[in-house]
Amino acid sequence: MMVTAPVTPGLRASTSLRGSAIMLPPILVTLALGLWGMRRQNSMWGDEAVTYEVAHRSASQIWHTIQHVDLVHGVYYLFMHVLFAGWEGGLLTLRLPSVVAMSLAAGGIALLGQRLAGPRAGLLAGLAFPLIPLVQQYAQEGRSYAIVCALVTWSSYLLLQAADRSTRRWWAGYAVLLWVAAMFHEFAVLVVPAHGIALLLSGRPRALIRAWATAAGCAVAGLLPLIVLSRRQAGQVAWIGWPDALQLLGLTAMALAGLWCARHQIRARELSRLSALALPVLLLPGLLLLAAAVVRPLFVDRYVLYCAIGFALLLGAELDRRWGSRPSPRWTAWVALAAVLVPLVPVSVYLRTPQSRHDNATAVGHAVRQAAHPGDGLLFVPARHRVWTSAHPQDTQGLTDLALAQDPASSDTLSGVELPAQDIPTRMRAFSRIVVVHDPADERPDHDARELAKSSTLRDYFQVCGRTIDVTGAHITDYCLNR
C-alpha cells in the first residue's frame, strides 16, 4: 500500500498575496497563448457552428432543443446565449470564454502545485500547462471543455481546502463546483473516483473519507436527472467508434510522461501529496472512459481534457526536483528549455490554422456561395452536415434545401427534419442544377434510407457538371440533371 511522503513545512505558501503572485504568470502566459491566432483565419468548425447557432436561439427554444438533442451541452448553450445577448462579438464571443477558463485553470494548477509541493513547483506546473498541445487546442474552441477543465481544477483545490479544514462550508463549496462542472459536461463526473483515490493514497482518516463521500454523493445525486435524461439521447454519440489512434496516442504519451515523472516515488511505494492527487486525475478518467468502450465506445480525448491537470502537476514537480537537485551551469537550463519549446512551435502554429480541425464550416459556406447560382437546389449528404451552414444562413440564401421539411430552429433539432425518403427523389428531379455538400470520398457512407435515396437519385439522374471544391473535411460539387 502506498503511503504519502512527508511534506516539508516551509514549502506551503503562507499568505494569499504569495498565492496570487504564483498564479499570475501562468494566467498571463495562458491568456497570451489563447489570444494568439484565436480567430484561426476566421474559420469555425462544425461543433463550434452548432454552439454559435444554438446560442443565438431564444432561451425557450434552447430549452425545447435540449429536450430532444445535446442535453449534455444544455447549460453551456444557455451560458453562451447570455454572453451573445450581452456582446455580439462573433468568433471572439464564441472563443473568449474558453481562453479565460483555461487561464483560470492554469492559475489554479499553480496554486495546487504550490500547496502540495512548494512555490517553484506550482509556478512550473502552471507554466507547463498552457504548453500542452491539447490545452492550446481547446483553449480556442467554442465548446465547454476548457470551462470544465477550469471547474475541475478549482474543485480539486476546494477538495484540498476541505480535507485540511474539514468544515461544512468547504465541503459544500467542493460539492457545488463539482456539480457545476458535470452540468457543463457530464463526463466531468469521472474525476470523482480520482479524488477519492487521491484521499486514500494521502492516508486521510476514515472520518474525512466519509465527509468526502457525502459531498461527492450530493454532487452526483444532483447530476442524476441529467444522466438519466441524456441516456435517451444516446444515439447522438453513435458516431463514436473505437478510440481514435491519434487521440489515444496523445493521452497515452501524457500518462507515460506523468508516470515517468513520479517513477522514483512509485518504485519506493511512497507518493508525495502532489503525486497522490495528480496520478489519479491523470490516469483514472481516461481509463474509465476506455473501459466503457467494451459496452459502448465513448472515448474522445476532449471529454477528459482535465487529465492534463495531473500531467502539469507531475511535470512541474519533476522540474522543481531537477532544478534543486544539484547545481549546474546556467546555460544548461536554457538548452533544456529550448529543447522543450522548439518542437512545440510548429505544433502551436498548426493549431491556429483551419486545417487543425476536423472540418471548416466557414469554408464550406464560402464554397457553397462560390459554386451556386440563384435558384439552384442544395443537398446535404448526409443531413448532419447542414450544421456547416447553420451559423451563417446568408451563405445559402437564394438556394432551396431540397431534403429539408422543417428547419433546425423550428424543429428543435441541430440539423432539421428531412422529408420522407420516398419524397426526396421527386424534389431533386424538379431542379436542373444541385449543389451537393458531402463528405470526402474516404468517409464511411450513411445507410439511412434518406441518404440512400439522395445518393441513388444523384447517380441515376444527375451528372457532375462543375468542379468539386475541396475544403477541410468536405467536398462541394455541382450536379446537373441528365437531359
C-alpha positions in Angstrom: 0.0 0.0 0.0 1.3 3.4 -0.9 1.8 6.0 1.8 2.4 9.7 1.5 5.9 11.1 1.8 6.2 13.8 4.4 5.8 17.4 3.3 8.4 20.0 4.2 6.5 22.6 6.2 8.3 25.5 4.7 7.1 24.7 1.2 3.5 25.8 1.7 2.6 29.5 0.9 1.8 31.5 4.0 -0.2 34.4 2.5 -2.8 34.9 -0.2 -0.6 37.5 -1.7 2.1 34.9 -2.3 -0.6 32.6 -3.9 -1.7 35.4 -6.2 1.9 36.0 -7.2 2.3 32.3 -8.1 -0.9 32.3 -10.1 -0.3 35.5 -12.2 2.5 34.3 -14.6 0.6 31.1 -15.7 -2.6 33.1 -16.1 -0.9 35.7 -18.3 1.0 33.1 -20.4 -2.1 31.1 -21.0 -4.1 34.2 -21.8 -1.4 35.3 -24.3 -1.3 31.9 -26.0 -5.1 31.8 -26.1 -5.4 35.2 -27.7 -2.7 34.4 -30.2 -4.4 33.5 -33.5 -7.7 32.7 -31.7 -9.7 33.6 -34.9 -7.9 30.8 -36.8 -8.1 32.8 -40.0 -11.8 33.4 -39.3 -12.6 29.7 -39.5 -15.2 27.8 -37.5 -15.5 24.0 -37.3 -18.8 22.1 -37.2 -19.2 21.7 -33.4 -18.5 25.4 -32.9 -21.0 26.2 -35.6 -23.6 24.3 -33.6 -22.7 26.3 -30.5 -23.0 29.6 -32.4 -26.4 28.7 -34.0 -28.0 27.2 -30.9 -26.7 30.0 -28.6 -28.5 32.5 -30.9 -31.9 30.8 -30.4 -34.1 32.1 -27.7 -33.8 30.7 -24.2 -37.2 28.9 -24.6 -36.0 27.4 -28.0 -32.8 26.2 -26.4 -34.8 24.6 -23.6 -37.0 22.8 -26.1 -34.0 21.8 -28.2 -32.0 20.1 -25.4 -35.1 18.0 -24.6 -34.5 16.4 -28.0 -30.8 16.6 -28.5 -27.5 17.8 -26.9 -28.8 17.8 -23.3 -25.3 17.3 -22.1 -24.4 20.7 -23.5 -27.6 22.5 -22.4 -26.1 24.5 -19.6 -23.2 25.6 -21.9 -25.6 26.7 -24.6 -27.6 28.8 -22.1 -24.4 30.3 -20.8 -23.3 31.2 -24.3 -26.8 32.5 -25.1 -26.4 35.0 -22.2 -22.9 36.0 -23.4 -24.1 36.6 -27.0 -27.0 38.6 -25.8 -24.6 40.9 -24.0 -21.9 41.1 -26.6 -22.4 40.0 -30.3 -18.7 39.7 -30.9 -18.7 36.7 -33.3 -15.7 34.5 -33.0 -14.4 36.5 -30.1 -17.5 35.9 -28.0 -17.5 32.3 -29.1 -14.0 31.5 -28.0 -13.0 34.0 -25.4 -14.8 32.1 -22.6 -12.5 29.1 -23.3 -9.4 31.3 -23.3 -10.4 32.8 -19.9 -11.4 29.5 -18.5 -8.1 27.8 -19.5 -6.2 30.8 -18.0 -8.0 30.3 -14.7 -7.2 26.6 -14.9 -3.5 27.4 -15.2 -3.7 29.7 -12.2 -5.5 27.0 -10.2 -2.9 24.4 -11.2 -0.1 26.8 -10.0 -2.0 27.2 -6.7 -2.4 23.4 -6.4 1.3 22.8 -7.1 2.3 25.4 -4.6 0.1 24.0 -1.9 1.3 20.4 -2.4 5.0 20.8 -3.3 6.0 24.4 -2.9 6.0 27.8 -4.8 8.5 26.8 -7.5 6.8 23.5 -8.3 3.5 25.3 -8.5 4.8 28.0 -10.8 6.5 25.5 -13.1 3.3 23.4 -13.2 1.2 26.4 -14.0 3.6 27.4 -16.8 3.8 23.9 -18.2 0.0 23.5 -18.5 -0.6 26.0 -21.4 2.2 24.5 -23.4 0.4 21.2 -23.7 -0.9 21.0 -27.3 -4.3 19.6 -26.2 -4.7 22.5 -23.9 -3.8 25.0 -26.6 -6.3 23.4 -28.9 -9.3 23.6 -26.6 -8.4 27.0 -25.2 -9.5 28.3 -28.6 -12.7 26.2 -29.1 -16.2 27.4 -28.8 -17.2 24.4 -26.7 -17.5 23.6 -23.0 -14.3 21.6 -22.4 -12.0 24.4 -21.3 -14.7 25.6 -18.8 -15.0 22.0 -17.5 -11.2 21.9 -17.1 -11.2 25.1 -15.0 -14.0 23.9 -12.8 -12.3 20.5 -12.2 -9.1 22.3 -11.3 -10.8 24.5 -8.8 -12.9 21.7 -7.4 -9.6 19.9 -6.8 -8.3 22.9 -4.9 -11.5 23.1 -2.8 -11.1 19.4 -2.1 -7.7 20.1 -0.5 -9.2 23.0 1.4 -12.0 20.8 2.7 -9.6 17.9 3.5 -7.3 20.2 5.5 -10.0 22.2 7.3 -12.9 19.7 7.3 -15.6 22.3 7.6 -19.1 22.0 6.0 -18.5 25.3 4.2 -15.6 23.9 2.2 -17.2 20.5 1.6 -20.4 22.3 0.3 -18.3 24.5 -2.0 -16.5 21.4 -3.3 -19.8 19.6 -4.0 -21.3 22.6 -5.8 -18.3 23.2 -8.0 -18.1 19.5 -8.9 -21.8 19.6 -9.8 -21.5 22.7 -11.9 -18.5 21.1 -13.8 -20.6 18.0 -14.5 -23.6 20.1 -15.6 -21.4 21.7 -18.2 -20.4 18.2 -19.4 -21.4 15.1 -17.5 -18.1 13.3 -18.1 -16.5 15.7 -15.5 -18.0 13.2 -13.0 -15.2 10.8 -13.8 -12.9 13.0 -11.7 -14.9 11.9 -8.6 -13.3 8.5 -8.2 -9.9 10.1 -8.9 -10.5 12.5 -6.0 -11.5 9.6 -3.8 -8.4 7.6 -4.6 -6.3 10.7 -4.0 -7.6 10.9 -0.5 -6.9 7.2 0.1 -3.4 7.5 -1.2 -2.8 10.5 1.1 -3.6 8.4 4.1 -6.6 10.6 5.2 -8.6 9.4 8.2 -11.9 7.5 7.7 -14.0 10.3 9.0 -12.6 12.6 6.3 -13.2 10.0 3.6 -16.8 9.8 4.8 -17.2 13.5 4.6 -15.8 13.5 1.0 -18.1 10.6 0.1 -21.1 12.6 1.4 -20.1 15.8 -0.6 -19.3 13.8 -3.8 -22.5 11.8 -3.4 -24.6 15.0 -3.2 -22.9 16.3 -6.4 -23.6 13.0 -8.2 -27.1 12.9 -6.9 -27.7 16.3 -8.3 -26.4 15.1 -11.6 -28.7 12.0 -11.8 -31.6 13.7 -13.7 -29.1 14.8 -16.4 -27.6 11.3 -16.6 -30.9 9.6 -16.8 -32.4 12.0 -19.4 -29.2 12.1 -21.5 -29.3 8.3 -21.9 -32.4 8.8 -24.0 -30.2 10.7 -26.4 -27.5 8.1 -26.6 -27.9 7.7 -30.3 -26.3 11.1 -30.7 -22.9 9.7 -29.8 -23.3 6.7 -32.2 -20.7 8.3 -34.4 -18.0 7.5 -31.8 -16.2 4.3 -32.8 -13.2 2.6 -31.2 -10.7 5.0 -29.7 -9.1 7.2 -32.4 -5.4 6.2 -32.6 -4.1 9.7 -32.6 -6.2 10.8 -29.7 -5.3 7.7 -27.7 -1.6 8.2 -28.5 -1.8 11.8 -27.1 -3.3 10.8 -23.8 -1.1 7.7 -23.6 2.0 9.9 -24.1 0.8 12.2 -21.3 0.1 9.3 -19.0 3.5 7.7 -19.6 5.3 11.0 -19.1 3.5 11.6 -15.9 4.4 8.1 -14.6 8.0 8.8 -15.5 7.9 12.0 -13.5 6.7 10.0 -10.5 8.9 6.9 -11.2 11.0 7.2 -8.1 8.1 7.6 -5.8 6.2 4.7 -7.4 9.3 2.5 -7.1 9.7 3.3 -3.5 5.9 2.9 -2.9 5.9 6.3 -1.3 3.9 9.0 -3.0 4.2 12.7 -2.3 1.0 14.6 -1.6 1.2 16.1 -5.1 1.6 12.7 -6.8 -1.3 11.2 -4.7 -3.6 13.8 -6.4 -2.0 14.2 -9.8 -1.7 10.5 -10.7 -5.4 9.6 -10.2 -6.5 12.7 -12.0 -4.1 12.0 -14.9 -4.9 8.3 -15.3 -8.3 7.3 -14.0 -10.8 9.3 -16.1 -9.3 8.2 -19.4 -9.1 4.6 -18.2 -12.7 4.6 -17.1 -13.8 6.1 -20.5 -11.7 3.4 -22.3 -13.2 0.7 -20.1 -16.7 1.9 -21.1 -15.8 1.2 -24.8 -16.4 -2.5 -24.1 -20.2 -1.7 -23.7 -20.4 1.5 -25.8 -17.5 3.4 -27.4 -17.3 6.8 -25.8 -13.6 7.7 -25.7 -12.9 11.1 -27.1 -9.9 13.0 -25.7 -11.7 16.3 -25.2 -14.2 14.6 -22.8 -11.3 14.0 -20.3 -9.3 17.1 -21.2 -8.9 17.8 -17.5 -6.4 14.8 -17.3 -3.9 17.4 -18.3 -4.2 18.9 -14.8 -2.5 15.8 -13.4 0.2 15.8 -16.0 1.1 19.5 -15.5 1.4 19.0 -11.7 3.7 16.0 -12.1 5.8 17.8 -14.7 6.1 20.9 -12.5 7.2 18.8 -9.5 9.8 16.9 -11.6 11.2 20.1 -13.0 11.4 21.5 -9.5 13.2 18.4 -8.2 15.7 18.6 -11.0 16.2 22.3 -10.6 17.0 21.9 -6.9 18.9 18.6 -7.0 22.3 19.8 -7.9 24.0 22.9 -9.2 24.6 23.1 -12.9 25.8 25.8 -15.4 23.1 28.3 -16.3 23.4 27.6 -20.0 22.1 24.0 -19.4 18.8 25.4 -18.2 18.4 27.4 -21.4 19.4 24.4 -23.5 16.8 22.3 -21.7 14.1 25.0 -22.2 14.9 25.3 -25.9 14.7 21.5 -26.3 11.2 21.5 -24.9 9.9 24.7 -26.6 11.3 24.5 -30.1 9.4 21.3 -31.1 6.2 22.9 -29.7 6.5 25.9 -32.1 5.3 24.2 -35.3 2.6 22.4 -33.4 1.4 25.6 -31.8 1.4 27.3 -35.2 -0.5 24.5 -36.8 -3.2 24.5 -34.1 -4.0 28.1 -35.1 -4.8 27.1 -38.7 -8.2 26.0 -40.1 -6.6 22.7 -41.1 -6.0 21.7 -37.5 -9.7 21.0 -37.0 -11.8 18.2 -38.5 -13.8 20.5 -40.8 -14.2 24.2 -41.6 -17.8 25.3 -41.6 -16.9 28.8 -42.7 -15.0 27.5 -45.8 -18.0 25.2 -46.6 -20.3 28.3 -46.6 -17.9 30.2 -48.8 -17.6 27.3 -51.2 -21.4 26.9 -51.5 -21.7 30.6 -52.4 -18.9 30.2 -55.0 -20.4 27.0 -56.6 -24.1 28.0 -56.5 -26.3 30.1 -58.9 -29.5 31.7 -57.7 -32.4 29.2 -57.8 -30.2 26.1 -57.5 -31.1 23.2 -55.3 -28.9 22.4 -52.2 -28.4 19.0 -50.8 -26.5 17.8 -47.7 -25.2 14.3 -47.8 -25.6 13.3 -45.0 -28.1 15.5 -43.4 -26.0 16.2 -40.3 -23.7 18.4 -42.4 -26.5 21.0 -42.5 -24.8 22.4 -39.3 -21.9 23.6 -41.5 -24.1 26.4 -42.9 -26.4 26.9 -39.9 -24.2 29.6 -38.3 -24.2 31.8 -41.4 -27.5 31.3 -43.2 -26.6 34.1 -45.7 -24.3 31.6 -47.4 -27.3 29.6 -48.6 -29.6 32.5 -49.3 -31.4 32.1 -52.6 -31.0 28.3 -52.7 -33.6 25.6 -52.0 -32.7 23.0 -49.4 -34.2 20.0 -51.3 -34.4 17.5 -48.5 -35.5 19.8 -45.7 -39.0 19.6 -44.3 -38.5 21.7 -41.2 -35.5 23.9 -40.3 -33.4 23.2 -37.3 -34.7 26.1 -35.1 -38.4 25.4 -35.6 -37.9 21.7 -35.2 -35.8 22.0 -32.0 -33.0 20.0 -33.6 -29.5 20.6 -34.8 -29.8 19.5 -38.4 -33.5 20.0 -39.1 -36.1 17.4 -40.1 -35.9 16.0 -43.6 -38.6 14.7 -46.0 -39.5 11.0 -46.1 -37.1 9.0 -48.2 -39.7 8.4 -50.9 -40.3 12.2 -51.4 -36.7 13.3 -51.8 -36.1 12.0 -55.4 -39.1 13.8 -56.8 -38.0 17.0 -55.1 -34.5 16.6 -56.5 -35.6 15.9 -60.1 -37.6 19.1 -60.1 -34.3 21.0 -60.2 -31.9 21.1 -63.1 -28.9 22.0 -61.0 -28.0 21.0 -57.5 -25.1 22.0 -55.2 -24.1 19.0 -53.1 -22.3 19.3 -49.8 -20.8 15.9 -49.0 -18.1 14.0 -47.2 -14.6 13.4 -48.6 -14.5 10.1 -50.6 -12.7 8.2 -47.8 -15.6 8.8 -45.2 -17.9 5.9 -44.4 -21.3 6.4 -46.2 -24.5 6.6 -44.2 -27.0 3.8 -44.9 -30.1 5.7 -43.7 -33.0 5.4 -46.2 -33.0 9.2 -46.9 -29.2 9.2 -47.6 -29.6 6.2 -49.9 -32.4 8.0 -51.7 -30.2 11.1 -52.2 -27.2 9.0 -53.5 -29.2 6.8 -55.8 -31.0 9.8 -57.4 -27.7 11.6 -58.0 -26.3 8.5 -59.5 -29.2 7.7 -61.8 -30.5 11.1 -62.8 -27.6 13.6 -62.5 -24.1 14.1 -63.6 -21.2 16.2 -62.3 -21.3 19.4 -64.3 -18.8 21.5 -62.4 -15.6 21.2 -60.4 -15.5 19.9 -57.0 -14.4 22.4 -54.4 -12.3 20.7 -51.6 -12.3 22.3 -48.2 -11.2 20.9 -44.9 -13.4 17.9 -44.1 -15.9 18.4 -47.0 -16.4 18.5 -50.8 -18.9 20.8 -52.6 -19.9 19.6 -56.1 -22.2 20.9 -58.8 -24.6 18.3 -60.3 -26.8 18.8 -63.4 -29.9 16.9 -64.4 -29.4 14.5 -67.3 -31.3 15.6 -70.4 
